[in-house]
Structures are given as C-alpha cells and as structure tokens.
Amino acid sequence: MIDFQKIVNRAEYYRNDISTFLRDMIAIPSESCQEEKVVLRIKQEMEKVGFDRIEIDPMGNILGYLGKGSHLIAMDAHIDTVGVGNPASWKFDPFIGMENDEVVGGRGASDQEGGMASMVYAARIIKDLDLMDDYTLLVTGTIQEEDCDGLCWQYMIEERNIRPEFVVITEPTSCNIYRGHRGRMEIKISTTGLSAHGSAPERGDNAIYKMADIIHELSELNHRLTHHDFLGKGSLTVSQIYFSSPSRCAVADGCYISVDRRLTVGETADSAIKEILDLPSVQAAKATVEMYDYARPSYKGLTYPGEAYFPTWLIEEDHPATQTLVTAFRGLFNSEPLVDKWTFSTNGVSIMGRYGIPCIGFGPGHEDQAHAPNELTWKDELVKCAAMYAAIPKIYVGESF
C-alpha cells in the first residue's frame, strides 16, 4: 500500500528547495537553441538529489534515470523559453524574478521550468520513501520546443530508440489532468505578379491584390472547419504577411503569408493543405501552398530538420495512463481531479501524435501565464506536482485498470 500522506508531507518538506531550484533556472536566459547553461544547472540538481544515471544527448536534451525496472515511464519538461518581449511590460526583472509566500515569477516560471523543478524533487521523494518498484523513471529536460515542439522527442525516438510505455507532459495544467490537445501546422501561401511603375499600375500585375482575395477566403474558411466534441474546432489565422517590390513606387511582384493552422481530430496536414488549394482565389492566383520546414542547429550544433507539422493527439479517459493519474490525485488530495485539455501545443505532438506513445498531462502553472509578461507559477502547485510525480510510477506498475 502507498502511504499517500507521507508523499504529500515529503513534497511539502522540499517546498523551499523546489522554489530555489526554479529561481536558479529562471535566472539563466534559455531561449530555444541557447539552453546549454540551464541544462548544466539541471544536471547539477539531478546529481544532488541522486539520479542513478544522467546523460546529455548529442542534440542537447538532458535525461535523468532512476531505477532499473522493466517498465520505462517518462516525464517531460521542455526547458527552453520564449523571449521577454517588451521589457517595459514587466513589473519585475524577468530573470532576477520575484518571489513571495505564494508565487515565483520570471520568464519560464509556468512555461515550463516549474515542471522541471517538481520532477527533479519527485525523484528525491521516491528515493526518500523507497517508492521504487519494477520501473525505470526517465526525467527529460528537452530543448527547442518553443521553436519546434516535439522535435526533441522525434530525435530521441528515431535516433536513440527511447520508447516509454507512457509519458507525463508537465506543461502547465493548473494541476488538472489533461488528455490531449489540437495539433497545428505552419503554412506558407505565395502569390506572384509583375512589377510596373506605380504611376501606371495597369501595366503590372499586383501580387498583393491577389493575396487580398485569398486572405478574405481564408477568414471565411476558418468558420467552416471541423469540430470535435472534446478538443473543439479546427482553426486558422493569418499570422504574417510579406511582399517583394522594386520600390514604394512600384507594383508588388510578390507576396506571401504565414498561416497558423490548428488541427482537431480527423484533420491532417494533407487535408488542411487541400482545403486551401481548393479555394477559388488560390486557384485563380495560381498561388503556391506549402508547409514550412525547420532546420535550426541546437546549442550543441546538431541540426535535426523537420517539417512544421504537429499532429493532434487525444488519449481515452479510461486509458491506464489517465487512470493512473486519477488514482494518484484521489489518493494524494482526497478529491476528484478535473480532466480536461490544453489550448496550446506540447511535445505530445510527436510522442503520441506521430508515434502513438500514450501521453497524459499534469503540471504546475497556468496556461495564461505562458509567453506573457510578469509570468508566475504557484508554490502550492509545485509541491502538489512533486507529490504526483513521485506517486505515479508505483501506482502504474502496481494497479490493474
């Protein structure tokens, strides 16, 4: 039998250690492809709490192993962050951060170095309370997620053959259990024209005018996209627009836009591209519609190219991974969890979306803090997550769902 109260008490014992570790990570700028120093700080903390084995792979992800059992269970936090945006929007320095009795603030507090801090101390709790069983726990601090979500796990699965039985995604969930989210893709639409002097536009063929018709039809298409009862409707929005022209006194001879496309259940990259290709304005303009690629070197210099397609994923409510977390939550907190979904995207797009490895979400922090100025996370949630992460592996290998 698991003594849930002992786990809760031990997590509370490490409250200050978790917060201190999180503040140390926040203090290290770690935008995508610049994560080396925060990875080394995580390695130091993993060594301190007693992980059995720690690796930094050729891409730059950090992997901490606990135990040598037959069931491989993974918990993942991406440890890169977005930039700070306009410094004037911050009430405190995003890297010095802030702290009071309730919250820790700074870039990465919720998205998502808080999850990393709770995972590392969950390993300490497992060791303290002898919660090991026939499992190996893999704690991953993954890179480049903000640039290209899931690329890190594509690398680990394809190149290193790491295939856990299931993965806990520790992105912010407000300590609710999340079992999926919509996918996404990044689409480029291009039109071409013929430049001419601006004083005689009739001599040219304006690529921007062609794009204007396409943008209007994209806006209408957004309202017709597929709906799913749990994950919601697919969506699209024009996120960027660019042009080429010889001068401000000339007809534009080129134009392209970026489209952020969110995919619900039943939608794929092929179906989303076809919907755009079928638009009358796209056909009339003979526009090019394609997916963006990603090929940026990691901080270790490794380039692992991929297409900007991030598939939808959804796990069943009665799946053993979901029920493991429900059981842990009930035992630890004597209440019923809310089972819900993310609005944004996570590394689950690769883990489950591409490779079918079950994912389930539980993390400290709130979605509305992600990418926002004055980013916060809550100490009670950090402690709660540390307790959950410590209980999950033993429940999974010991229960029959």
N, C-alpha and C positions, 0 to 999 in steps of 0.2 A: 504493500500500500504506500502511496505517495503521501507524505505529510505536507499538504499544501501550505499550511500556516508557517511551517519552517521556511519554505521557499519565499513566501511573502516577507517574512521577518528578515531573511538574509538579504533580499533585494533592498529593503529599506536600510539595512546596515551599510550598504555600498552607495547610498544616495549621493554623498559628497564626492566620492571617488568618480562616479559616473559623470557628475556635473563638471568636475575639474578636468577630466579627460576630454569631454566635449568642448570646453572652452579652449583647451590647448589646440584641438583640431581647428576650431573656428579661427584662431589667431594665425593660422597658416593659409595664405591665399592658395587656392587649389582649383582654379578653373580647369576645364577639360584640357588635357594634354600638358598640364602643369602640376600634376598631383604628386610628384616624387617626394617632396618633403613631408606631406601629410601621410603618405604610405609608410615612410620611415618612422614617423611618430606612432602610427598604429602598431607597427612591428614591435616597437619598444613596449607598448602597453600589453600586447599579446604575450611577450616574454615575461613581463611582470606577473600576469595572472596565471601563467603556467600552461599555455597551449603545448601539446605534445610535439607538434611539428608546424613550422611556419615557412612559407615559400613566397617569393615574389616572382611571378612567372615572366616569360620573355616579353609579354605585352606591357606588364607593369601592375597587374592586379595582385593584391595580397591575399593569400589563402592560409587560414589557420585551422589546424586539425586537432580534434580532441577525441581520444578513444581509438579502438581498432576493431569495432564490431562490424557485423556483416551488412547492416542497413546504413547506407550513406544518406544522411539528411543534411541539407544545406540551408544556410540563412544568408541572405544577401543584402548589402547596403552599397549603393554607389557613393563614392567619397569625393567625386568632383562636384563643383558648384558652378552656378552661373556667375556673371559679374555683378557688381553692386549697383549698376545703373547710375542715376544722378546722385552724387554724394549729398546734395542738398536735401534729398528726400529722407535721409536718415536722421533720426533723433540721437543716435549714438554711433560711434565708430563701428563699422561692420566687422572689423577684425579684432579690435580691442574688445568689442562686445559689451554686454551688460549682464548683470545677474542680481536677482533678489530672492526672497524666500520661495517664490513660486515659479519663476521662469529663468531661462537662459536665452540671451539674444545674440544675434550675429549671423553673418552670411553662412548658411549651411546648417543652422540650428534645427530646423524642421526638415529641410531638403538637402541631404538627409543624413548628416553626420550624427544626429541624435540616435538613429537606429544602430549605427556602428558602435557607439558608446554602450548602449544597452546590451548588444550581442556579446561584446568582449566580457562584460561583467556577468552575463549569464553563464559563460564558461567557468568563471571563478566560482559561481554559486554551485554549479554542477560538481565541481571538484570538492568544494567545502562540505557539501551534503551527501557526497558519494551517490550521485544520481546516475552514474554510468550504467549502461546495460549493453545489449547486443547491437550497438550502433556506433557509427563514426559521425561526429558532428563536424561539418565543414562551414566555417565562417568566412565569407568573402567580402573584401573591400574592393569594389570594382570601379574601373575608370572609364572616362569618355561617355558616360551615359547621357549627360546633358547635350553632348554633340550628336550622339548616335545611339539611342537606347537599344540595349540588347547586344551590341557589337561585342562587348567583353565576353558575354556568355556564348555567342557564336564561336568565338575563338576558343574558349575553354572546352566547349563540347566537341567542336570539329577537330581541333589541333591537339587537345590533351585528353580527349575521351573521358571527361568528367560528366557523369550522368547520375545525379542523385535520384532517390526514389521520389522525393518531393522537395520543393524549395519554399521557404518562408521569405517573402519580399517584405522588407522592413521600411518601405516608403511610408510617409505619414498617413495614418488612417484614423487619428483621434482615438486610438485604442479600440476601434471596431475591427471586425473581421471582414476583409474584402476578398471577393472571389472572382474578380475579373475586371476588365475594362475594354473599351473600344480600342481598335488598332488605329494606325494612322499611316499616311504616306505623304511624301513631298513631291509635288508635280510641277513641271515647268511647261508652260504653253508659250509658243513663239509665233509671231507673225512677221512677215517681210513685206516691204514695199519698194518704192522707187523715190529717191530724193529729187527735189527740184527747188528752185529759189522760192522763198516764202512769198514773194510778191506775185507769183503765178502758180498757186498750188494746184491748179488744174493740170499742170504738166507732170505732176508726180502722182504717187500712189501712197497714201499715208497709212503706215503700219499701225499707228496709234488709233486711228478711226476703226480699223478692223478689230483691234483689241477691245475697243469700247463696246462693240456689239457682243463680243464673247463674254466680257465681264457681266453685262446685263443678263445674258442667258445663264451664266453660272449662278448668279444670285437667285434666279428662278428655279434652277436645278436643285439648289440646296433644300428647298421646301418639299421636293418630291422624293427624297432619298428614303431608303429602307428604315423601318422602325422595328426595334426588338423590345419585348415587354420588360426585360430586366436591364439591359445595357443602354437602352434608349435609341435614338435615331442617329443614323449617319449624318455627317455634316461636312460642309466645305466653306472656306473663306479665302478670298484673295489676300495674301499677306505681303506681297512685294510687287513693285512694278518698275521696269527699267526700259530705256529706249536707246536707240542709236540715231544720230542725225549729224550731218556735217557742221551745223551751227544752229544758233537760236533763230536764224533767218532762213530756215530750210524745212522742207517736208521730211518728217521722220521716215527713215528707210528700214527701221527695225524696232521691234517691241517684244518684250517678254515679261511674263508674270509668274509669280510663285503662288501655288495653291496649297493650303493646308487642308488635307482631306482626312476626316475621322471616319473610321470604318466600323460598322456594327456587325452583328452575327449575320453571316451569309454574304457579306461583301468581301471582295478580293481586290488585289491590285489590278488584275485584268478587267474585272467588271467596272471598276472605277475609271480606268482609262477609257474603256469603250463608251461609257456614258458621256464623256466629254467629246470623244471623237464623233459621236452621233449628233452633237448639237449642230443645227443648221449654220450658225455663224462660224463655227470651226471649219466646217466643210467649205463654206463659201470663201473663207480666207485662206484655205489650204494650210491651216496652222499645223505646227508640229506639237505633239503632246507626248511627253516623256517623263520618266521618273528621274529625280536627282540621284547621284551617286555620292558616296562618302569615301574619302581616301586621305585622311589626315594622319600623320605619324604620331604615335603615342610619345609620352615623355621619354621612353626608352628607345625611340627611333624606329619602332616597328610600325609599318603601315599594313593594316588589315582591311582591305577595301570591302565595301558592301553597298547594296542599293538602299535607298531611303524608303523602305517598305517595312512596316512594323505591324505584324498581324494581330488581329483581335484574339483574345483568349477568355475563356469562361469555364470555371470548374463547377461541378454539381454541388448542391447544398449537402447531399448525403455522401459525398466522396470522403474516404478515410482522412485525407489531409484536412478538409474542412471540419469534420467531426472531431479530429484531434484537437484543433484549436478551440472548438466549442466546449469540449470536455475540460480542457485546461482552464479556460476562462471561468466556467462554472465552479470548478474546484477551488481556484485561487481567490475568486472575488465574490462567490456566493450570489451571483446574479446572472441574468441572461444577456449574452452579447447581441449587439446589432450586427447582422450580416448584410453587407452592402457592397458597393463597387467604387472604384476610383473614377474621377472625371478625366484625369490626365493619364499619361502613358508611363510604363515602367519597364524594367528589364524582363518582365514576364512575356513581352512580345517575342523574344527569342526562346526563352526557356520552355514556355508552353505553346506560344503561338507558332513557332517554327518547328519545335522538336517534340512537343507533346509531353514534356515532363511536367507533372502537376505543380501548380503554384498556388499559394494562398498568402494573403496579405495581413500583416498586423504591425503597426509601427507607431512610434511617438510623434507628436506634432500634428499640425493641421494642414490640409491641402491649401487653404487660402493663404498660408504663410510662404508657400513655395514661390520663388522668384520675386517676392515682394520686398520693399524696403522695410526696415525695422523687424526683420524676421525673428520669430520667437519659437521656443518649444517649452513644454511644461515639465517640471521636475517630477511631479506625480506620475506623469505618463512614462517618463524614462524609467522610473522604478518599476512601474507596472509591467512594462515591456521586458525588462530584465527578468522578472519573475516568470513571465510567459515563456520566454525563450529557453529558460532553464528547465521548465516542466515539459515542453512539447516533445522532445525526443523520447523520453522514457514512457510517456503516455502512448506515443505512436507505436513503439515496439511491444508494449505490454497489453494493449487493448485490442478487442475484436469488434470491429464496427459493422 
